[in-house]
Amino acid sequence: MDVSSSSSSTTTVASSTQVEAMKKAMDVQEQQVLKVLDSANEQSKQVTAQKTGLGNSLNITG
């Protein structure tokens, strides 16, 4: 009887650890996705600025 209850509590601990590891991995993935989106947004702004001549790179010739 003791063996089965002991093994089930070990399984619970392992499952809890796995859940925490998965949550941490998802948080890391979320941060990576946000960085990619931020980078893509910045690149889009730069391309728009270059196309319109406004923003970061003003082409003023006189």
Backbone as ProteinMPNN parsed JSONL, in Angstrom:
{"seq_chain_A": "MDVSSSSSSTTTVASSTQVEAMKKAMDVQEQQVLKVLDSANEQSKQVTAQKTGLGNSLNITG", "coords_chain_A": {"N_chain_A": [[0.822, -1.195, 0.0], [1.895, 1.251, 0.816], [3.829, 1.643, -1.12], [2.456, 2.137, -3.55], [1.084, 4.536, -2.975], [3.241, 6.157, -2.509], [4.521, 6.166, -5.006], [2.589, 7.411, -6.539], [2.565, 9.981, -5.463], [5.085, 10.79, -6.189], [4.8, 10.867, -8.939], [3.021, 12.999, -9.111], [4.652, 15.102, -8.251], [6.552, 15.063, -10.294], [4.91, 15.686, -12.47], [4.069, 18.242, -11.75], [6.508, 19.59, -11.834], [7.07, 19.335, -14.536], [4.976, 20.829, -15.622], [5.628, 23.38, -14.681], [8.051, 23.73, -16.021], [7.155, 23.736, -18.656], [5.556, 26.053, -18.621], [7.535, 27.976, -18.201], [9.032, 27.67, -20.534], [7.131, 28.468, -22.402], [6.83, 31.145, -21.689], [9.359, 32.114, -22.37], [9.297, 31.658, -25.119], [7.218, 33.39, -25.795], [8.369, 35.887, -25.222], [10.385, 35.875, -27.154], [8.881, 35.891, -29.515], [7.62, 38.367, -29.262], [9.864, 40.029, -29.481], [10.598, 39.525, -32.134], [8.337, 40.486, -33.481], [8.456, 43.18, -32.73], [10.86, 43.912, -33.914], [10.203, 43.492, -36.613], [8.237, 45.434, -36.889], [9.745, 47.75, -36.515], [11.456, 47.59, -38.726], [9.57, 47.848, -40.741], [8.741, 50.47, -40.312], [11.108, 51.799, -40.985], [11.374, 51.164, -43.702], [9.09, 52.405, -44.717], [9.714, 55.043, -44.092], [11.902, 55.437, -45.764], [10.715, 55.127, -48.278], [8.892, 57.245, -48.381], [10.462, 59.38, -47.835], [10.413, 60.569, -45.431], [10.94, 60.73, -41.896], [13.403, 58.679, -40.466], [15.437, 58.938, -42.416], [15.856, 61.66, -44.007], [15.754, 63.087, -47.184], [17.112, 65.724, -48.15], [17.852, 67.976, -50.511], [19.482, 70.735, -51.959]], "CA_chain_A": [[0.0, 0.0, 0.0], [2.756, 2.42, 0.893], [4.57, 1.805, -2.377], [1.607, 2.75, -4.564], [0.836, 5.932, -2.628], [4.508, 6.854, -2.667], [4.784, 6.366, -6.434], [1.642, 8.387, -7.079], [2.99, 11.323, -5.062], [6.256, 11.084, -7.021], [4.251, 11.233, -10.236], [2.463, 14.338, -8.962], [5.775, 16.035, -8.199], [7.12, 15.111, -11.644], [3.965, 16.409, -13.321], [4.127, 19.643, -11.36], [7.77, 20.115, -12.356], [6.92, 19.425, -15.989], [4.087, 21.955, -15.9], [6.411, 24.599, -14.459], [9.021, 23.832, -17.117], [6.413, 24.125, -19.864], [5.176, 27.462, -18.462], [8.74, 28.774, -18.39], [9.351, 27.605, -21.96], [6.147, 29.291, -23.115], [7.17, 32.539, -21.412], [10.533, 32.435, -23.176], [8.832, 31.739, -26.507], [6.424, 34.611, -25.924], [9.315, 37.01, -25.288], [11.058, 35.816, -28.457], [7.914, 36.314, -30.533], [7.458, 39.812, -29.112], [11.064, 40.665, -30.033], [10.511, 39.418, -33.589], [7.302, 41.42, -33.931], [8.979, 44.529, -32.534], [11.869, 44.107, -34.952], [9.489, 43.615, -37.887], [7.571, 46.731, -36.861], [10.788, 48.755, -36.705], [11.882, 47.508, -40.126], [8.479, 48.397, -41.546], [8.814, 51.928, -40.171], [12.267, 52.277, -41.735], [11.054, 51.056, -45.129], [8.121, 53.466, -45.003], [10.438, 56.312, -44.048], [12.73, 55.518, -46.969], [9.844, 55.29, -49.443], [8.233, 58.552, -48.367], [11.436, 60.444, -47.618], [10.149, 61.14, -44.105], [11.334, 59.866, -40.791], [14.811, 58.545, -40.122], [16.357, 59.37, -43.458], [15.33, 62.741, -44.837], [16.569, 63.383, -48.34], [16.956, 67.157, -48.444], [18.903, 68.49, -51.397], [19.115, 72.089, -52.29]], "C_chain_A": [[0.866, 1.258, 0.0], [3.469, 2.698, -0.424], [3.717, 2.521, -3.409], [1.332, 4.219, -4.239], [2.103, 6.761, -2.802], [4.782, 7.145, -4.134], [3.821, 7.384, -7.025], [2.029, 9.807, -6.674], [4.23, 11.738, -5.851], [5.804, 11.519, -8.405], [3.69, 12.649, -10.193], [3.574, 15.384, -8.958], [6.382, 16.189, -9.589], [6.208, 15.907, -12.572], [4.001, 17.901, -13.027], [5.394, 20.302, -11.908], [7.691, 20.291, -13.864], [6.048, 20.609, -16.375], [4.842, 23.272, -15.741], [7.419, 24.811, -15.582], [8.337, 24.271, -18.4], [5.997, 25.598, -19.792], [6.367, 28.368, -18.728], [9.111, 28.819, -19.871], [8.392, 28.47, -22.77], [6.418, 30.774, -22.894], [8.361, 32.983, -22.261], [10.131, 32.581, -24.636], [8.055, 33.029, -26.735], [7.335, 35.834, -26.047], [10.027, 37.043, -26.632], [10.139, 36.297, -29.564], [7.71, 37.824, -30.463], [8.658, 40.567, -29.674], [11.029, 40.653, -31.557], [9.489, 40.406, -34.129], [7.774, 42.866, -33.809], [9.999, 44.865, -33.614], [11.209, 44.301, -36.315], [8.794, 44.972, -37.985], [8.575, 47.852, -37.127], [11.275, 48.765, -38.152], [10.829, 48.097, -41.049], [8.492, 49.92, -41.5], [9.962, 52.502, -41.0], [12.012, 52.232, -43.232], [10.091, 52.154, -45.531], [8.812, 54.826, -45.033], [11.292, 56.486, -45.296], [11.878, 55.768, -48.208], [9.27, 56.701, -49.517], [9.23, 59.698, -48.233], [11.237, 61.136, -46.282], [10.668, 60.194, -43.041], [12.831, 59.875, -40.585], [15.751, 59.128, -41.166], [15.703, 60.415, -44.364], [16.291, 63.027, -45.972], [16.33, 64.845, -48.751], [18.139, 67.597, -49.295], [18.514, 69.88, -51.827], [20.006, 72.689, -53.227]], "O_chain_A": [[0.594, 2.21, -0.731], [3.684, 3.852, -0.792], [4.205, 3.429, -4.082], [1.345, 5.06, -5.138], [2.044, 7.926, -3.195], [5.224, 8.241, -4.478], [4.196, 8.142, -7.92], [1.845, 10.741, -7.454], [4.403, 12.92, -6.148], [6.373, 12.448, -8.98], [3.867, 13.415, -11.14], [3.446, 16.432, -9.591], [6.691, 17.301, -10.019], [6.684, 16.714, -13.37], [3.969, 18.724, -13.942], [5.355, 21.436, -12.388], [8.186, 21.278, -14.407], [6.342, 21.314, -17.341], [4.71, 24.173, -16.57], [7.618, 25.936, -16.042], [8.876, 25.087, -19.147], [6.075, 26.312, -20.792], [6.239, 29.398, -19.391], [9.461, 29.875, -20.399], [8.806, 29.132, -23.722], [6.253, 31.576, -23.813], [8.37, 34.088, -22.802], [10.567, 33.511, -25.315], [8.224, 33.683, -27.764], [7.097, 36.71, -26.879], [10.249, 38.117, -27.191], [10.569, 37.029, -30.456], [7.636, 38.487, -31.497], [8.494, 41.628, -30.278], [11.384, 41.641, -32.2], [9.744, 41.087, -35.122], [7.515, 43.681, -34.694], [10.0, 45.969, -34.159], [11.611, 45.176, -37.082], [8.771, 45.584, -39.053], [8.288, 48.787, -37.873], [11.482, 49.83, -38.733], [11.158, 48.768, -42.027], [8.281, 50.582, -42.516], [9.822, 53.548, -41.634], [12.388, 53.154, -43.956], [10.261, 52.771, -46.582], [8.528, 55.656, -45.896], [11.386, 57.594, -45.826], [12.27, 56.532, -49.089], [9.177, 57.281, -50.598], [8.889, 60.853, -48.487], [11.835, 62.183, -46.031], [10.812, 58.995, -43.276], [13.458, 60.933, -40.533], [16.757, 59.747, -40.82], [15.074, 60.075, -45.366], [17.492, 63.192, -45.758], [15.471, 65.148, -49.579], [19.284, 67.586, -48.842], [17.335, 70.166, -52.037], [19.818, 73.846, -53.604]]}, "name": "protein", "num_of_chains": 1, "seq": "MDVSSSSSSTTTVASSTQVEAMKKAMDVQEQQVLKVLDSANEQSKQVTAQKTGLGNSLNITG"}
